[in-house]
Amino acid sequence: MASRSLNKVQLIGNLTRDPELRYTPTGAAVATIGLATNRSWTTDEGEKKEDAEFHTIIAWNRLAEIVAEYLKKGSQIYVEGRLSTREWEAQDGTKRRTTEIVANEVIFLSGGGGAARAQSAQSEDIDIPADFGSGEAPKKEKSGNSAADAGQGNKGKVKKEKEEKLEDLSDEDIPF
C-alpha cells in the first residue's frame, strides 16, 4: 500500500537582505532570499511578546531572475514551496546541514501597482506588470466602441470588466 506525504510551505514575511542571484556552471539561475516572519502573543501575565523566525528561500531559473530584479530588502512577499535539507562538509572538515525553502511561487505584496505574482517556470504563469517597480498605479487603458472591441463581441466586454475590477483593488483588498 502506497503511503501519502506532503511537503508544502507557505510563508508571508519581509526580505532581510537583497536577493543574491548566481548562475550554475550549466547556466541555471539561482537566487537566495533571506525572509523574516514575525509572531506576537500575550503571556498569561498580560505581557506582550514578539519573536522572529528567519528562513532561507531558494528560487530557480526564471523565478530566480524575476525576484532578483523586482525585490529588495524590506519587500513583503508570500512564498509557497517545499522544504529541502542539504548536507555538506565544510573546509574545516565538519559536517554542515541546512534546511531551506525551495520556492515554486512568489507573490509580491509590497511595491508599485499592487500585488504581482510569479511562479516557477514549470507552470509558465509569470505575470509581472511592466510598471511594477515604478511606484505608480497601473494606467487604465480607455476602450471605446472601436472596431477591434466590436470584433471581440462579448469576450472583449468580459475581459474589459475583469481588468476594471482588478484596477479597482487596492493593497487593503488583499485577503491576507
Contacts in CASP RR format, 6 or more apart in sequence:
PFRMAT RR
TARGET T0000
AUTHOR 0000-0000-0000
METHOD contacts of the structure
MODEL  1
MASRSLNKVQLIGNLTRDPELRYTPTGAAVATIGLATNRSWTTDEGEKKE
DAEFHTIIAWNRLAEIVAEYLKKGSQIYVEGRLSTREWEAQDGTKRRTTE
IVANEVIFLSGGGGAARAQSAQSEDIDIPADFGSGEAPKKEKSGNSAADA
GQGNKGKVKKEKEEKLEDLSDEDIPF
7 82 0 8 1.000
7 83 0 8 1.000
8 80 0 8 1.000
8 81 0 8 1.000
8 82 0 8 1.000
9 79 0 8 1.000
9 80 0 8 1.000
9 81 0 8 1.000
9 82 0 8 1.000
9 83 0 8 1.000
9 101 0 8 1.000
10 78 0 8 1.000
10 79 0 8 1.000
10 80 0 8 1.000
10 81 0 8 1.000
11 35 0 8 1.000
11 37 0 8 1.000
11 55 0 8 1.000
11 57 0 8 1.000
11 78 0 8 1.000
11 79 0 8 1.000
11 101 0 8 1.000
12 37 0 8 1.000
12 76 0 8 1.000
12 77 0 8 1.000
12 78 0 8 1.000
12 79 0 8 1.000
12 109 0 8 1.000
12 176 0 8 1.000
13 35 0 8 1.000
13 36 0 8 1.000
13 37 0 8 1.000
13 38 0 8 1.000
13 76 0 8 1.000
13 77 0 8 1.000
13 78 0 8 1.000
14 35 0 8 1.000
14 36 0 8 1.000
14 74 0 8 1.000
14 75 0 8 1.000
14 76 0 8 1.000
14 77 0 8 1.000
15 33 0 8 1.000
15 34 0 8 1.000
15 35 0 8 1.000
15 36 0 8 1.000
15 71 0 8 1.000
15 72 0 8 1.000
15 73 0 8 1.000
15 74 0 8 1.000
15 75 0 8 1.000
15 77 0 8 1.000
16 34 0 8 1.000
16 35 0 8 1.000
16 36 0 8 1.000
16 54 0 8 1.000
16 73 0 8 1.000
16 74 0 8 1.000
17 34 0 8 1.000
17 73 0 8 1.000
18 71 0 8 1.000
18 72 0 8 1.000
18 73 0 8 1.000
19 31 0 8 1.000
19 32 0 8 1.000
19 33 0 8 1.000
19 59 0 8 1.000
19 67 0 8 1.000
19 68 0 8 1.000
19 71 0 8 1.000
19 72 0 8 1.000
20 31 0 8 1.000
20 32 0 8 1.000
20 33 0 8 1.000
20 68 0 8 1.000
21 29 0 8 1.000
21 30 0 8 1.000
21 31 0 8 1.000
21 64 0 8 1.000
21 65 0 8 1.000
21 68 0 8 1.000
22 29 0 8 1.000
22 30 0 8 1.000
22 31 0 8 1.000
22 32 0 8 1.000
23 29 0 8 1.000
23 30 0 8 1.000
24 30 0 8 1.000
28 60 0 8 1.000
28 61 0 8 1.000
29 60 0 8 1.000
29 61 0 8 1.000
29 62 0 8 1.000
29 64 0 8 1.000
29 65 0 8 1.000
29 68 0 8 1.000
30 58 0 8 1.000
30 59 0 8 1.000
30 60 0 8 1.000
30 64 0 8 1.000
31 58 0 8 1.000
31 59 0 8 1.000
31 60 0 8 1.000
31 63 0 8 1.000
31 64 0 8 1.000
31 65 0 8 1.000
31 67 0 8 1.000
31 68 0 8 1.000
32 56 0 8 1.000
32 57 0 8 1.000
32 58 0 8 1.000
33 56 0 8 1.000
33 57 0 8 1.000
33 58 0 8 1.000
33 59 0 8 1.000
33 67 0 8 1.000
33 71 0 8 1.000
33 103 0 8 1.000
34 54 0 8 1.000
34 55 0 8 1.000
34 56 0 8 1.000
34 57 0 8 1.000
35 54 0 8 1.000
35 55 0 8 1.000
35 56 0 8 1.000
35 57 0 8 1.000
35 77 0 8 1.000
35 79 0 8 1.000
35 101 0 8 1.000
36 52 0 8 1.000
36 53 0 8 1.000
36 54 0 8 1.000
36 55 0 8 1.000
37 52 0 8 1.000
37 53 0 8 1.000
37 55 0 8 1.000
38 50 0 8 1.000
38 51 0 8 1.000
38 52 0 8 1.000
38 53 0 8 1.000
39 50 0 8 1.000
39 51 0 8 1.000
39 52 0 8 1.000
39 53 0 8 1.000
40 48 0 8 1.000
40 49 0 8 1.000
40 50 0 8 1.000
40 51 0 8 1.000
41 48 0 8 1.000
41 49 0 8 1.000
42 48 0 8 1.000
42 49 0 8 1.000
43 49 0 8 1.000
55 100 0 8 1.000
55 101 0 8 1.000
56 98 0 8 1.000
56 100 0 8 1.000
56 101 0 8 1.000
57 79 0 8 1.000
57 100 0 8 1.000
57 101 0 8 1.000
57 103 0 8 1.000
58 84 0 8 1.000
58 100 0 8 1.000
58 101 0 8 1.000
58 102 0 8 1.000
58 103 0 8 1.000
59 67 0 8 1.000
59 102 0 8 1.000
59 103 0 8 1.000
59 106 0 8 1.000
59 120 0 8 1.000
60 102 0 8 1.000
60 120 0 8 1.000
60 121 0 8 1.000
61 120 0 8 1.000
61 121 0 8 1.000
62 120 0 8 1.000
62 121 0 8 1.000
62 126 0 8 1.000
63 103 0 8 1.000
63 104 0 8 1.000
63 106 0 8 1.000
63 118 0 8 1.000
63 119 0 8 1.000
63 120 0 8 1.000
63 121 0 8 1.000
63 126 0 8 1.000
66 106 0 8 1.000
66 118 0 8 1.000
66 126 0 8 1.000
66 128 0 8 1.000
67 103 0 8 1.000
67 106 0 8 1.000
67 118 0 8 1.000
70 108 0 8 1.000
70 116 0 8 1.000
70 128 0 8 1.000
70 132 0 8 1.000
70 133 0 8 1.000
71 77 0 8 1.000
71 108 0 8 1.000
74 110 0 8 1.000
75 108 0 8 1.000
75 109 0 8 1.000
75 110 0 8 1.000
75 111 0 8 1.000
76 108 0 8 1.000
76 109 0 8 1.000
76 110 0 8 1.000
77 106 0 8 1.000
77 107 0 8 1.000
77 108 0 8 1.000
77 109 0 8 1.000
77 110 0 8 1.000
78 105 0 8 1.000
78 106 0 8 1.000
78 107 0 8 1.000
78 109 0 8 1.000
78 176 0 8 1.000
79 101 0 8 1.000
79 103 0 8 1.000
79 105 0 8 1.000
79 106 0 8 1.000
80 103 0 8 1.000
80 104 0 8 1.000
80 105 0 8 1.000
80 106 0 8 1.000
81 101 0 8 1.000
81 102 0 8 1.000
81 103 0 8 1.000
81 104 0 8 1.000
81 105 0 8 1.000
82 101 0 8 1.000
82 102 0 8 1.000
82 104 0 8 1.000
83 99 0 8 1.000
83 100 0 8 1.000
83 101 0 8 1.000
83 102 0 8 1.000
84 99 0 8 1.000
84 100 0 8 1.000
84 101 0 8 1.000
84 102 0 8 1.000
85 97 0 8 1.000
85 98 0 8 1.000
85 99 0 8 1.000
85 100 0 8 1.000
86 97 0 8 1.000
86 98 0 8 1.000
86 100 0 8 1.000
87 95 0 8 1.000
87 96 0 8 1.000
87 97 0 8 1.000
88 95 0 8 1.000
88 96 0 8 1.000
89 95 0 8 1.000
89 96 0 8 1.000
90 96 0 8 1.000
103 120 0 8 1.000
104 119 0 8 1.000
104 120 0 8 1.000
104 122 0 8 1.000
104 123 0 8 1.000
105 117 0 8 1.000
105 118 0 8 1.000
105 119 0 8 1.000
105 120 0 8 1.000
106 117 0 8 1.000
106 118 0 8 1.000
106 119 0 8 1.000
107 115 0 8 1.000
107 116 0 8 1.000
107 117 0 8 1.000
107 118 0 8 1.000
108 114 0 8 1.000
108 115 0 8 1.000
108 116 0 8 1.000
108 117 0 8 1.000
108 118 0 8 1.000
108 132 0 8 1.000
109 115 0 8 1.000
109 171 0 8 1.000
109 174 0 8 1.000
110 171 0 8 1.000
111 132 0 8 1.000
111 133 0 8 1.000
111 135 0 8 1.000
112 131 0 8 1.000
112 132 0 8 1.000
112 133 0 8 1.000
112 134 0 8 1.000
112 135 0 8 1.000
112 136 0 8 1.000
112 137 0 8 1.000
113 129 0 8 1.000
113 131 0 8 1.000
113 132 0 8 1.000
113 135 0 8 1.000
113 136 0 8 1.000
113 137 0 8 1.000
113 138 0 8 1.000
114 137 0 8 1.000
114 169 0 8 1.000
114 170 0 8 1.000
114 171 0 8 1.000
115 171 0 8 1.000
115 174 0 8 1.000
116 127 0 8 1.000
116 128 0 8 1.000
116 129 0 8 1.000
116 132 0 8 1.000
117 125 0 8 1.000
117 126 0 8 1.000
117 127 0 8 1.000
117 128 0 8 1.000
118 126 0 8 1.000
118 127 0 8 1.000
118 128 0 8 1.000
119 125 0 8 1.000
119 126 0 8 1.000
129 138 0 8 1.000
131 138 0 8 1.000
131 139 0 8 1.000
137 167 0 8 1.000
138 167 0 8 1.000
140 164 0 8 1.000
140 167 0 8 1.000
141 163 0 8 1.000
143 149 0 8 1.000
143 160 0 8 1.000
149 156 0 8 1.000
149 157 0 8 1.000
149 160 0 8 1.000
152 159 0 8 1.000
END
